Amino acid sequence: MAKSFDQAAQIRQRLAAERGNAFSQGGAAIAMLYPSPYRAGMSSVGFQWIIKILRDAGYQVERAFLPDDVDAWRKSRVPLYTYETKRPLAHFSVIGVSLAYELELAGLIRALELAGIPPLRKDRDHRHPRIVLGGPLTFSNPLPAAPFVDAMLLGEAEDVVIPAFEAALHTRSDGWLDEIAALAGGYAPELHGQCLPAVAKASDERLPAFAPILAPDAELSDMFLIEGERGCHRTCSFCVMRRSTNGGMRLVSPERIMSFVPEHAPRVGLVGAAISDHPQLVGLLEEIIASGRGVGISSLRADRVARKPDIARLLRKGGYKTLTVASDAASQRLRKIIAKGTKESHLIDCAKLAAEHKYKVMKVYMMVGVPEEQEEDIDELIRFTTELAAICPVSLGIAPFVPKRNTPLDTAEYAGIRVVERRLKYLTRGLKGVAEVRPTSARWAWVEAELAQGGWRAGEALYEAVVAGGKFANYRTVFGALDAATRAPWRGGV
């Protein structure tokens, strides 16, 4: 029981350190579950934004997270409960879930198990909470999540979240699913099967989303997060948020952004798929820094930083120590194939700016295993990274390419675990002593790819793997047992 007490103490400490948590009791109670630990959940603008919308509408919204130490919580035999009132999750009539990416589905399963709630929808009845899911994953392929939830809100949920939860709370019998299905982006697996409706688009009046609670223990510690824009005007063929998604880039004025920044915020984080493309970004950064605050940006485009060097100067002044940009493919040839506009000259200019403003390192995000990639492309990456490292210290953050639904590369295949691992080893050897290479797992990227292209059966296979122990070998076994058509029925397999 000591572990249980330690976790309870940690929750109390986190609550005491937060600023801007406008929780109040009264109104219909809703639990909002983030299926990753607190540090990640409290750095999610969408999770916090939906909580704020529901609280402003009079609901008593409480937060729950996947525990930092799942095994310790399980051994304590204490049902998973909310931060605000310690009410067990299973005692709520409605639970909202925010899901960011495919691998968090395992966290959802574990959280429901810890709460004493059957993870599979088919194993629940009227005695169990109704579960409604939304979040970034719904823009791509949420079907593997369908076996675990009763309903989903696909896309931008601001305009529909209140009527959706009102239906979940107050409509008897299964009629509430019909009400969900009538909403923009509303998806009820029992009614729709595997046919997804179009994602919803929120009205511009709802923008910008922001995270009102500042949390020292979040990954983005004590940072007030707010959208500077939503969507993207670019056409990168691997990205779900490309130009065609919900009207492309929608801007928020600097004046409106600053009007939401609370006095107690020591740092401001500007969020958006293409925030560095905001035409008034330099002036906005200057205003934030002039107010005595630090500043952060969620995504920097190398070509934009190269054309507007004041961005790099101001970010350094605002506390940045790492200049982070994305190249996304190993060679110029591959960047053209995936419609990525970054050129070597842009990255060189960024490295010069990093050196000029005394950044500790320039981090470059990269994908390995993109379609048509050859070893010659990796050779080009080694050569060019060596050039960059002669200008300033360089770190490569490398992720295997995972094809996502609702993108032009939807039908591309995952390069394969052996191929990706071989190229990562080759790259690491080639840059030994030159630049840091920090790759993510080729094996877990394969699991992500299976889920990204999968249907309901992929979600059920995920559940089997988690129950079996949740190790990679368990995933390899259950997904390997599925034939191609079962894994991705709309295109005959991954």
URPE-V469404 format. One record per run of one state. SS is the DSSP state (h for helix, s for strand, l for the rest). FROM is the first residue (numbers start at 1). LEN is the number of residues. If there is no record, write none. Layout:
SS_FROM_LEN, SS_FROM_LEN
This chain:
l_1_1, h_2_16, l_18_1, s_19_1, l_20_9, s_29_6, l_35_3, h_38_4, l_42_3, h_45_12, l_57_3, s_60_6, l_66_4, h_70_7, l_77_4, s_81_1, l_82_6, s_88_1, h_89_3, l_92_2, s_94_5, l_99_3, h_102_14, l_116_5, h_121_3, l_124_6, s_130_5, l_135_1, h_136_4, l_140_3, h_143_6, l_149_2, s_151_3, l_154_1, s_155_1, l_156_5, h_161_10, l_171_4, h_175_7, l_182_4, s_186_2, l_188_1, h_189_4, l_193_7, s_200_1, l_201_3, h_204_3, l_207_3, s_210_2, l_212_2, s_214_1, l_215_8, s_223_5, l_228_1, s_229_2, l_231_19, s_250_2, l_252_2, h_254_7, l_261_6, s_267_5, l_272_3, h_275_3, l_278_3, h_281_10, l_291_3, s_294_4, l_298_3, s_301_1, h_302_6, l_308_2, h_310_8, l_318_4, s_322_5, l_327_5, h_332_6, l_338_6, h_344_13, l_357_4, s_361_8, l_369_6, h_375_15, l_390_4, s_394_7, l_401_16, h_417_14, l_431_5, s_436_4, l_440_2, h_442_11, l_453_3, h_456_13, l_469_3, h_472_9, l_481_3, h_484_4, l_488_7
